[in-house]
Amino acid sequence: MRVGELAARTGVSVRALRYYEEQNLLSAERSPSGQRHYPESAVDRVRLIQQLYAAGLSSKTIVELMPCVIDGRATPALLKRLATEREHVDRRITDLMHARDRLDSVITAAGSNMVTGASCRQETTA
């Protein structure tokens, strides 16, 4: 498939796909006229890349993880790196859950203050 179709199917910009190629995250065959052509498997690869970016991994880290993703090749060092990245993701999830809980408290307080007319600011005691 051509780059535009891959972009449409994955919701990723053509520019991002070109960046993925520059970072060796994705590869394409080239036609004689230089057009990129991707295999069907590129759709899943791009989705995985997006998920890993969303989890906070850098392109450099993702490149290092790709051999394991592509064909299951892993070394003890890579397995350790994967476990470390998983711990980082867990910490980010915990942080996000705390932020969500805090936001819920603010929403609840603001909603009740709309009814009572009280200030949204919480008074602090010294």
Number of C-alpha atoms within 10 A of each C-alpha: 14 14 18 15 14 21 17 12 12 17 12 15 14 15 11 12 20 17 14 17 13 11 14 14 20 18 17 16 13 12 9 7 6 8 12 16 18 18 12 10 8 17 17 11 17 22 15 14 20 16 12 17 14 11 16 14 16 13 17 11 15 18 16 15 19 18 14 14 14 9 8 10 11 15 11 8 9 15 13 12 15 17 12 12 17 13 12 15 17 13 12 14 13 12 12 12 12 12 12 12 12 12 12 12 12 14 13 12 16 17 13 13 14 12 8 9 10 12 11 14 10 8 7 5 4 3
